[in-house]
Amino acid sequence: MAEATRVQYAGPDLVLDRTAHWTLGMQWEPDGSWGMGGIGGSSAWADPARGYTFAYATARLADHDRVDELVEALHACL
């Protein structure tokens, strides 16, 4: 698990048009969470500091607004 979540590359990501930290296939965030967003609004990640994992899959192309609202509700409950 440590190797899978260790940052392998940190720097500019031309697709995302921002600096990104990549593990073995997932993005790592400075707060210690890691996961991956998908085209169409799907997303999944783990947040070890808060002790949860999250996944959302959609069957239609959309942005990540639904995920943002769900995460806000989850964090309010935690």
Buried (B, 14 or more C-beta within 10 A) or exposed (E): EEEEBEEEEEEEBEEEEEEBBBBEEBBBEEEEBBBEBEEBBBBBBBBEEBEEEBEBEBEEEEEBEBBEEBBEEEEEEE
